[in-house]
Amino acid sequence: MITQDIIRKLWDEAGYGNLAIWADDTITVVPPDYGGATAGKKPLVILKPIALVNQFELLDYALNDEELLIKIETTVRAVGGQVTRGPRS
C-alpha cells in the first residue's frame, strides 16, 4: 500500500465516511458509526478523513506534508500493515 494513495482516498472520501484499511491492502469507506467488523473480519485500522486532511487547502499540500505522511505510516505499521511512501511529485 502506498502512503500517498491512502491520502488521495482520504481526500476523496472526506465527508462521506471513514476509511477502513484491511489486511489484504484494500481500503473501503465505512460509515462514521461503523461497528468495526464486516462478515466477521475487522479492519487493521479506521482512518478519519476530516481529522487528517481537512486542514489542507489543496491535495498537493497533503500529499507532501511530512507530518501527515509519517502519521499515516506509523498508524498503519503499528497494527501490522505494510505501507510504503511513493515518490513525491
PENORNOR-V952973 format. One record per residue. N is the residue number from 0. RES is the residue in one small letter. OMEGA is omega in whole degrees, 0 to 359 (none if undefined). BURIAL is 1 if it has 24 or more other ideal C-beta (glycine too) atoms within 12 Angstrom, else 0. D_LAST is the distance of its C-alpha to the last C-alpha in Angstrom with 1 decimal. Layout:
n->N res->RES omega->OMEGA burial->BURIAL d_last->D_LAST
n->N res->RES omega->OMEGA burial->BURIAL d_last->D_LAST
//
This chain:
n->0 res->m omega->182 burial->1 d_last->17.5
n->1 res->i omega->182 burial->0 d_last->13.8
n->2 res->t omega->182 burial->1 d_last->13.2
n->3 res->q omega->175 burial->1 d_last->10.3
n->4 res->d omega->177 burial->1 d_last->12.8
n->5 res->i omega->180 burial->1 d_last->15.4
n->6 res->i omega->178 burial->1 d_last->13.7
n->7 res->r omega->180 burial->1 d_last->13.2
n->8 res->k omega->177 burial->1 d_last->16.9
n->9 res->l omega->180 burial->1 d_last->18.0
n->10 res->w omega->182 burial->1 d_last->16.7
n->11 res->d omega->186 burial->0 d_last->18.4
n->12 res->e omega->179 burial->1 d_last->21.6
n->13 res->a omega->181 burial->1 d_last->22.1
n->14 res->g omega->181 burial->0 d_last->25.8
n->15 res->y omega->181 burial->0 d_last->26.7
n->16 res->g omega->179 burial->0 d_last->27.3
n->17 res->n omega->179 burial->1 d_last->25.9
n->18 res->l omega->174 burial->1 d_last->23.9
n->19 res->a omega->176 burial->1 d_last->25.9
n->20 res->i omega->186 burial->1 d_last->24.2
n->21 res->w omega->182 burial->1 d_last->26.7
n->22 res->a omega->180 burial->0 d_last->27.7
n->23 res->d omega->178 burial->0 d_last->26.8
n->24 res->d omega->174 burial->0 d_last->23.1
n->25 res->t omega->178 burial->0 d_last->23.7
n->26 res->i omega->178 burial->1 d_last->22.7
n->27 res->t omega->175 burial->1 d_last->25.3
n->28 res->v omega->177 burial->1 d_last->26.0
n->29 res->v omega->180 burial->1 d_last->29.2
n->30 res->p omega->181 burial->0 d_last->31.3
n->31 res->p omega->181 burial->0 d_last->31.4
n->32 res->d omega->182 burial->0 d_last->34.9
n->33 res->y omega->183 burial->0 d_last->34.0
n->34 res->g omega->175 burial->0 d_last->36.6
n->35 res->g omega->178 burial->0 d_last->34.4
n->36 res->a omega->175 burial->0 d_last->35.7
n->37 res->t omega->181 burial->0 d_last->35.6
n->38 res->a omega->178 burial->0 d_last->38.2
n->39 res->g omega->180 burial->0 d_last->39.0
n->40 res->k omega->178 burial->0 d_last->35.5
n->41 res->k omega->175 burial->0 d_last->33.5
n->42 res->p omega->175 burial->1 d_last->29.7
n->43 res->l omega->183 burial->1 d_last->28.2
n->44 res->v omega->174 burial->1 d_last->26.8
n->45 res->i omega->180 burial->1 d_last->26.5
n->46 res->l omega->181 burial->1 d_last->23.6
n->47 res->k omega->184 burial->1 d_last->24.3
n->48 res->p omega->185 burial->1 d_last->21.5
n->49 res->i omega->180 burial->0 d_last->23.1
n->50 res->a omega->184 burial->0 d_last->23.6
n->51 res->l omega->187 burial->1 d_last->20.0
n->52 res->v omega->184 burial->1 d_last->17.9
n->53 res->n omega->182 burial->0 d_last->20.5
n->54 res->q omega->184 burial->0 d_last->20.0
n->55 res->f omega->178 burial->0 d_last->16.7
n->56 res->e omega->183 burial->0 d_last->17.0
n->57 res->l omega->178 burial->0 d_last->13.8
n->58 res->l omega->180 burial->0 d_last->11.7
n->59 res->d omega->178 burial->0 d_last->8.5
n->60 res->y omega->179 burial->0 d_last->10.8
n->61 res->a omega->182 burial->1 d_last->11.8
n->62 res->l omega->183 burial->1 d_last->8.6
n->63 res->n omega->180 burial->0 d_last->8.1
n->64 res->d omega->184 burial->1 d_last->11.9
n->65 res->e omega->181 burial->0 d_last->13.3
n->66 res->e omega->179 burial->0 d_last->16.7
n->67 res->l omega->179 burial->1 d_last->15.7
n->68 res->l omega->181 burial->1 d_last->13.8
n->69 res->i omega->181 burial->0 d_last->17.0
n->70 res->k omega->180 burial->1 d_last->19.4
n->71 res->i omega->181 burial->1 d_last->18.3
n->72 res->e omega->180 burial->1 d_last->18.3
n->73 res->t omega->181 burial->0 d_last->21.6
n->74 res->t omega->182 burial->1 d_last->23.1
n->75 res->v omega->180 burial->1 d_last->22.4
n->76 res->r omega->181 burial->0 d_last->23.6
n->77 res->a omega->180 burial->0 d_last->26.6
n->78 res->v omega->176 burial->0 d_last->28.0
n->79 res->g omega->179 burial->0 d_last->27.5
n->80 res->g omega->178 burial->1 d_last->24.3
n->81 res->q omega->179 burial->0 d_last->21.8
n->82 res->v omega->181 burial->1 d_last->18.1
n->83 res->t omega->177 burial->0 d_last->15.3
n->84 res->r omega->176 burial->1 d_last->11.9
n->85 res->g omega->178 burial->0 d_last->9.2
n->86 res->p omega->179 burial->0 d_last->6.5
n->87 res->r omega->180 burial->0 d_last->3.8
n->88 res->s omega->none burial->0 d_last->0.0
//
